[in-house]
């Protein structure tokens, strides 16, 4: 499928015809397809923007939809809705997967590579929509695609190490954890990312993964164990995983 055909299909999914076609083209382009080109040629910068915008929109919707819910439960719901699992599932059901432009080096990574790409492209689409169409059109897309996933059950317990760490640090330290990419290991076509997480300005955990988000999740689990927030059984599992 040619790029202009992919762009047309993505526009149909978004419900918006882009004035700046380069924005949506970049949003569906994996970094492996544009090696040695400017960073704006892939989805990475748009993903960064879309992640922040998505978080604000979801937080606003939850705040208005659940007026009796406390901060901790709202946080759990928000993190669940903007998690990699949810966003990759949403993007997959929208038919985004077949429209992503991959480079040859990424085509052999299989389901794991696609899972990460779907999540990243969804966030990049949000960023591209925001720049091209503004807040209201972007918010409508976010509401339409994420509303089926909203449920009070998401507030019952954290579903990921990152959500759990954010909950306990906001409660006990009155601040959110901060993640930093420490480096990469392995071959360029299949790197292992290494991240650290800071709690109250101090390094609390370190983790590795096949994507930045996986390494952050591993770092969060390590931090939970080191800070004493895991049960003995969970602590043993964390130790085994590392």
QUIDA-V254291 format. One record per pair of residues at least 24 apart in sequence whose ideal C-beta (glycine too) atoms are under 10 Angstrom apart, sorted by the first residue. I is the first residue (numbers start at 0). J is the second residue. D is the distance in whole Angstrom. If there is no record, write none. Layout:
{{I/J/D} {I/J/D}}
This chain:
{{0/97/8} {0/98/7} {0/100/9} {2/27/8} {2/28/8} {2/32/10} {2/98/10} {2/100/7} {4/98/9} {5/95/10} {5/97/8} {5/98/4} {5/99/8} {5/100/7} {6/98/8} {6/100/10} {7/98/10} {8/94/7} {8/95/9} {8/97/9} {8/98/6} {9/93/9} {9/94/9} {9/95/7} {9/98/6} {9/99/10} {9/120/9} {9/124/7} {9/127/9} {11/94/9} {12/90/9} {12/93/5} {12/94/7} {12/95/7} {12/98/8} {12/124/8} {12/140/9} {12/144/9} {13/93/9} {13/124/6} {13/125/10} {13/127/8} {13/128/6} {13/131/9} {13/132/8} {13/136/8} {13/137/9} {13/139/10} {13/140/6} {13/143/10} {13/144/10} {14/128/9} {14/132/10} {14/136/8} {14/139/8} {14/140/7} {14/143/8} {15/124/10} {15/127/9} {15/128/6} {15/131/7} {15/132/5} {15/136/6} {15/137/9} {15/139/9} {15/140/8} {16/131/9} {16/132/9} {17/127/7} {17/128/8} {17/130/9} {17/131/5} {17/132/8} {18/130/10} {18/131/6} {18/132/8} {19/127/8} {19/130/7} {19/131/5} {20/131/9} {21/127/9} {21/131/10} {22/123/9} {22/124/10} {22/126/8} {22/127/4} {22/128/9} {22/129/10} {22/130/6} {22/131/5} {22/132/10} {23/123/9} {23/124/7} {23/127/5} {23/128/8} {23/130/10} {23/131/7} {24/100/8} {24/127/9} {25/100/10} {25/123/7} {25/126/9} {25/127/7} {26/95/10} {26/99/10} {26/119/9} {26/120/6} {26/121/9} {26/122/9} {26/123/4} {26/124/5} {26/125/9} {26/126/7} {26/127/4} {26/128/9} {26/130/10} {26/131/10} {27/95/7} {27/98/6} {27/99/5} {27/100/6} {27/116/9} {27/120/6} {27/123/8} {27/124/8} {27/127/9} {28/99/8} {28/100/5} {28/101/9} {28/102/9} {28/120/9} {28/123/9} {29/99/6} {29/100/6} {29/101/5} {29/102/6} {29/104/10} {29/105/6} {29/106/10} {29/112/9} {29/115/10} {29/116/6} {29/119/8} {29/120/8} {30/101/10} {30/102/8} {30/104/10} {30/105/8} {30/116/10} {30/119/9} {31/100/9} {31/101/6} {31/102/3} {31/103/8} {31/104/5} {31/105/4} {31/106/8} {31/108/9} {31/112/9} {31/116/9} {31/187/10} {31/188/8} {32/99/9} {32/100/5} {32/101/6} {32/102/4} {32/103/9} {32/104/9} {32/105/8} {32/106/10} {33/100/8} {33/102/7} {34/102/6} {34/103/10} {34/104/8} {34/187/9} {34/188/10} {41/100/9} {41/102/10} {41/119/9} {41/123/9} {42/99/9} {42/100/9} {42/116/8} {42/119/6} {42/120/6} {42/121/10} {42/122/8} {42/123/4} {42/124/9} {42/126/8} {42/127/9} {43/119/8} {43/123/8} {44/123/8} {44/126/8} {45/119/9} {45/120/9} {45/122/8} {45/123/4} {45/124/8} {45/125/8} {45/126/4} {45/127/5} {45/128/10} {45/129/9} {45/130/8} {46/118/9} {46/119/5} {46/120/8} {46/121/9} {46/122/5} {46/123/5} {46/124/9} {46/125/9} {46/126/7} {46/127/10} {47/119/10} {47/122/8} {47/123/9} {47/126/7} {48/122/8} {48/123/8} {48/125/8} {48/126/4} {48/127/9} {48/129/7} {48/130/7} {49/86/10} {49/119/9} {49/120/9} {49/121/8} {49/122/4} {49/123/5} {49/124/7} {49/125/4} {49/126/3} {49/127/8} {49/128/8} {49/129/7} {49/130/10} {49/137/9} {49/141/10} {50/81/8} {50/86/10} {50/118/10} {50/119/9} {50/121/10} {50/122/5} {50/123/9} {50/125/8} {50/126/8} {51/122/9} {51/125/9} {51/126/9} {51/129/10} {52/122/9} {52/125/6} {52/126/7} {52/128/9} {52/129/5} {52/130/10} {52/134/8} {52/137/7} {52/138/9} {52/141/8} {53/77/10} {53/80/9} {53/81/6} {53/86/8} {53/121/8} {53/122/6} {53/124/10} {53/125/5} {53/126/9} {53/129/9} {53/137/9} {53/138/10} {53/141/6} {53/145/9} {54/78/9} {54/80/9} {54/81/6} {54/122/10} {54/125/10} {55/134/10} {55/138/10} {56/81/10} {56/125/8} {56/129/9} {56/134/8} {56/137/7} {56/138/5} {56/140/10} {56/141/5} {56/142/8} {56/145/9} {57/81/6} {57/138/10} {57/141/7} {57/142/9} {57/145/7} {57/149/9} {59/138/8} {60/138/8} {60/141/8} {60/142/7} {60/145/8} {60/146/8} {60/149/8} {61/149/8} {61/153/9} {61/154/9} {64/146/10} {64/149/7} {64/151/10} {65/149/9} {65/151/7} {65/154/8} {68/151/8} {68/154/6} {69/154/9} {70/166/9} {70/169/7} {70/170/9} {71/154/8} {71/157/9} {71/165/10} {71/166/6} {71/167/10} {71/169/8} {71/170/7} {72/151/8} {72/153/9} {72/154/4} {72/155/8} {72/156/10} {72/166/9} {73/153/10} {73/154/7} {74/154/9} {74/157/9} {74/162/7} {74/165/6} {74/166/6} {74/169/7} {74/170/10} {74/175/9} {75/153/6} {75/154/5} {75/155/8} {75/156/7} {75/157/6} {75/158/8} {75/159/10} {75/162/6} {75/163/9} {75/165/9} {75/166/7} {76/148/10} {76/149/7} {76/150/8} {76/151/8} {76/152/9} {76/153/4} {76/154/5} {76/155/10} {76/162/10} {77/153/9} {77/154/10} {77/162/9} {77/165/10} {78/153/9} {78/157/7} {78/158/8} {78/159/7} {78/161/7} {78/162/4} {78/163/9} {78/165/6} {78/166/8} {79/148/8} {79/149/9} {79/150/9} {79/152/9} {79/153/4} {79/154/8} {79/156/10} {79/157/8} {79/158/5} {79/159/8} {79/162/7} {80/141/10} {80/145/6} {80/146/10} {80/148/6} {80/149/7} {80/150/10} {80/153/7} {81/118/9} {81/121/10} {81/122/8} {81/141/10} {81/145/9} {81/162/10} {82/118/8} {82/148/10} {82/153/10} {82/158/7} {82/159/6} {82/161/8} {82/162/7} {82/212/9} {82/216/10} {83/114/7} {83/115/7} {83/117/9} {83/118/4} {83/119/9} {83/121/10} {83/122/10} {83/159/9} {83/161/10} {83/210/8} {83/212/5} {83/213/8} {83/215/10} {83/216/8} {84/114/8} {84/118/8} {84/158/8} {84/159/8} {85/118/9} {85/121/9} {85/145/8} {85/148/6} {85/153/9} {85/158/10} {86/114/10} {86/117/7} {86/118/4} {86/119/9} {86/120/9} {86/121/5} {86/122/7} {86/125/10} {86/144/9} {86/145/9} {86/148/10} {87/113/8} {87/114/5} {87/115/8} {87/116/8} {87/117/4} {87/118/4} {87/119/9} {87/120/9} {87/121/7} {88/114/9} {88/117/8} {88/118/9} {88/121/10} {88/148/8} {89/117/8} {89/118/9} {89/121/6} {89/141/10} {89/144/5} {89/145/7} {89/147/9} {89/148/7} {90/114/10} {90/116/9} {90/117/4} {90/118/7} {90/119/9} {90/120/6} {90/121/4} {90/122/9} {90/124/8} {90/144/8} {91/117/5} {91/118/10} {91/121/9} {92/117/10} {92/144/9} {92/147/9} {93/117/9} {93/120/10} {93/121/8} {93/124/9} {93/143/10} {93/144/7} {95/120/6} {95/121/7} {95/124/8} {96/120/9} {102/188/9} {103/188/9} {104/186/9} {104/187/8} {104/188/4} {104/189/8} {105/188/7} {105/189/9} {107/188/8} {107/189/9} {108/188/9} {108/189/7} {108/209/8} {111/208/10} {111/209/6} {111/210/8} {111/213/9} {112/189/9} {112/209/8} {112/210/9} {114/209/10} {114/210/8} {114/212/10} {114/213/10} {115/208/10} {115/209/8} {115/210/4} {115/211/9} {115/212/7} {115/213/8} {116/210/9} {118/210/9} {118/212/7} {119/210/9} {119/211/9} {119/212/9} {121/145/10} {157/223/10} {159/212/10} {159/216/6} {159/219/8} {159/220/9} {160/196/10} {160/204/9} {160/206/9} {160/215/9} {160/216/5} {160/217/8} {160/218/8} {160/219/4} {160/220/4} {160/221/9} {160/222/8} {160/223/6} {160/224/10} {160/228/10} {160/229/9} {160/233/10} {160/237/9} {161/196/9} {161/212/8} {161/215/6} {161/216/6} {161/217/10} {161/218/9} {161/219/5} {161/220/9} {161/222/10} {161/223/10} {162/216/10} {162/219/9} {163/219/7} {163/220/9} {163/222/10} {163/223/6} {163/228/7} {163/229/9} {163/233/10} {164/196/7} {164/198/8} {164/203/8} {164/204/8} {164/215/10} {164/216/10} {164/218/9} {164/219/4} {164/220/8} {164/221/10} {164/222/6} {164/223/6} {164/226/8} {164/228/8} {165/219/8} {166/228/9} {167/198/9} {167/222/10} {167/223/8} {167/226/8} {167/227/10} {167/228/5} {168/196/9} {168/197/10} {168/198/5} {168/199/7} {168/203/9} {168/219/10} {168/222/9} {168/223/10} {168/226/9} {168/228/9} {171/198/9} {171/199/9} {171/226/9} {171/228/9} {172/198/6} {172/199/5} {172/200/9} {172/226/10} {173/199/9} {174/198/8} {174/199/6} {174/200/8} {176/203/7} {176/204/9} {176/215/9} {176/218/9} {176/219/7} {176/222/7} {177/202/10} {177/203/10} {178/204/10} {178/206/10} {178/211/8} {178/212/9} {178/214/9} {178/215/5} {178/216/10} {178/218/7} {178/219/8} {179/215/9} {179/218/9} {180/211/6} {180/214/8} {180/215/9} {181/205/7} {181/206/10} {181/207/9} {181/214/8} {181/218/9} {182/207/10} {182/214/10} {183/207/10} {183/211/10} {183/214/9} {185/209/9} {192/217/9} {193/217/9} {193/218/9} {194/218/5} {194/219/9} {194/221/10} {195/221/9} {195/222/9} {196/220/10} {196/221/8} {196/222/5} {196/223/10} {197/222/9} {198/222/6} {198/223/10} {198/225/9} {198/226/7} {204/237/10} {204/241/10} {205/241/9} {206/237/10} {206/240/9} {206/241/8} {207/241/9} {217/241/7}}
